[in-house]
Amino acid sequence: MSYLENLDRMFAVWNSTDDTEKAQLVDAALEHNVHFVDPNHNIIGRSAFLEMVKTTQTQIPEAIYVREGEVGFQNNFCRYHWRIDREGKQVMTGFDVVEVNDTGRIVKVIGFFGELRR
């Protein structure tokens, strides 16, 4: 399984409304002790990740999470931009730095909101 497939699975979790599907995607893509940190969260573990997604989905209902552009990869780390759309309008942008293990499973996600200014 490649890291790109697992990134796709992680985004599918954010876009799914089915709890069973979300759990299956998380089990396939994320390590059991995945560490997710962004300006609003600092959690460890698949269960905590699922709970965070569920809470965020209630805060931004009907949001669509999209990975944008190319994924840069080196030495088990990747980076990419993302956006959140709702009702056809962009509501947020950001970028992630993700660590994967040698099998491509996601170990750590460090998320940043907004664009990095030069």
C-alpha positions as CSV (number, residue, x, y, z in Angstrom):
1,M,0.0,0.0,0.0
2,S,1.5,3.3,-0.9
3,Y,1.5,6.5,1.1
4,L,-0.5,8.2,-1.6
5,E,-3.3,5.7,-1.2
6,N,-3.3,6.2,2.5
7,L,-3.4,10.0,2.1
8,D,-6.5,9.5,-0.2
9,R,-8.0,7.2,2.5
10,M,-7.4,9.9,5.2
11,F,-9.2,12.5,3.1
12,A,-12.0,10.0,2.5
13,V,-12.5,9.8,6.3
14,W,-13.0,13.5,6.4
15,N,-15.6,13.3,3.6
16,S,-17.5,10.2,4.8
17,T,-20.7,10.4,6.8
18,D,-20.7,6.6,7.5
19,D,-19.1,5.7,10.8
20,T,-18.3,2.1,9.7
21,E,-16.6,3.3,6.5
22,K,-14.6,5.9,8.5
23,A,-13.4,3.3,10.9
24,Q,-12.4,0.9,8.1
25,L,-10.5,3.7,6.3
26,V,-8.7,4.8,9.5
27,D,-7.7,1.2,10.2
28,A,-6.3,0.8,6.7
29,A,-4.4,4.1,6.5
30,L,-3.3,5.2,10.0
31,E,-1.0,3.5,12.5
32,H,-2.7,2.6,15.8
33,N,-0.8,5.4,17.6
34,V,-1.1,8.1,14.9
35,H,-0.3,11.5,16.2
36,F,-2.4,14.4,14.7
37,V,-1.7,18.0,15.6
38,D,-3.0,21.2,14.1
39,P,-3.8,24.6,15.7
40,N,-7.0,23.2,17.3
41,H,-6.0,19.6,18.1
42,N,-3.2,17.5,19.5
43,I,-4.4,13.9,19.6
44,I,-2.9,10.4,19.6
45,G,-4.6,7.2,18.3
46,R,-7.2,6.1,15.8
47,S,-10.1,6.5,18.2
48,A,-9.1,10.0,19.0
49,F,-8.7,10.7,15.3
50,L,-12.2,9.4,14.6
51,E,-13.7,11.5,17.4
52,M,-11.9,14.6,16.2
53,V,-13.3,14.1,12.6
54,K,-16.8,13.6,14.0
55,T,-16.6,16.7,16.1
56,T,-15.2,18.8,13.2
57,Q,-17.9,17.5,10.8
58,T,-20.5,18.8,13.2
59,Q,-18.8,22.2,13.4
60,I,-18.5,22.5,9.6
61,P,-21.4,20.4,8.3
62,E,-21.4,19.3,4.6
63,A,-17.7,20.4,4.2
64,I,-15.6,18.8,1.4
65,Y,-12.0,18.2,2.2
66,V,-9.7,18.3,-0.8
67,R,-5.9,17.6,-1.2
68,E,-4.6,20.1,-3.8
69,G,-1.6,19.9,-6.2
70,E,1.4,17.6,-6.0
71,V,2.6,15.8,-3.0
72,G,6.2,16.3,-2.2
73,F,7.9,13.3,-0.7
74,Q,11.3,12.6,0.9
75,N,12.6,10.2,3.5
76,N,9.2,9.0,4.7
77,F,7.8,12.6,4.9
78,C,5.4,14.2,2.6
79,R,3.8,17.6,2.3
80,Y,0.8,19.0,0.4
81,H,-1.8,21.7,0.4
82,W,-5.4,21.2,1.1
83,R,-8.7,23.2,1.2
84,I,-12.1,22.9,2.7
85,D,-15.1,23.7,0.5
86,R,-18.7,24.2,1.6
87,E,-21.7,24.9,-0.6
88,G,-19.4,25.5,-3.5
89,K,-17.2,28.0,-1.8
90,Q,-13.7,27.7,-0.3
91,V,-13.8,28.2,3.5
92,M,-10.3,27.3,4.5
93,T,-6.9,26.4,3.2
94,G,-3.8,25.0,4.7
95,F,-1.0,22.4,4.3
96,D,0.1,19.3,6.1
97,V,3.5,17.6,6.7
98,V,2.9,13.9,7.2
99,E,5.2,11.2,8.3
100,V,4.6,7.7,7.0
101,N,6.3,4.4,7.9
102,D,8.1,2.1,5.4
103,T,4.8,0.5,4.5
104,G,3.1,3.8,3.7
105,R,0.9,4.0,6.8
106,I,0.4,7.4,8.3
107,V,2.3,7.9,11.6
108,K,2.0,11.6,12.2
109,V,0.1,14.6,10.6
110,I,1.2,18.2,11.4
111,G,-1.4,20.5,9.9
112,F,-1.2,24.2,9.4
113,F,-4.1,26.6,8.6
114,G,-3.7,29.2,5.9
115,E,-0.9,30.0,3.5
116,L,2.7,30.4,4.5
117,R,3.8,33.9,3.6
118,R,7.3,34.6,2.3
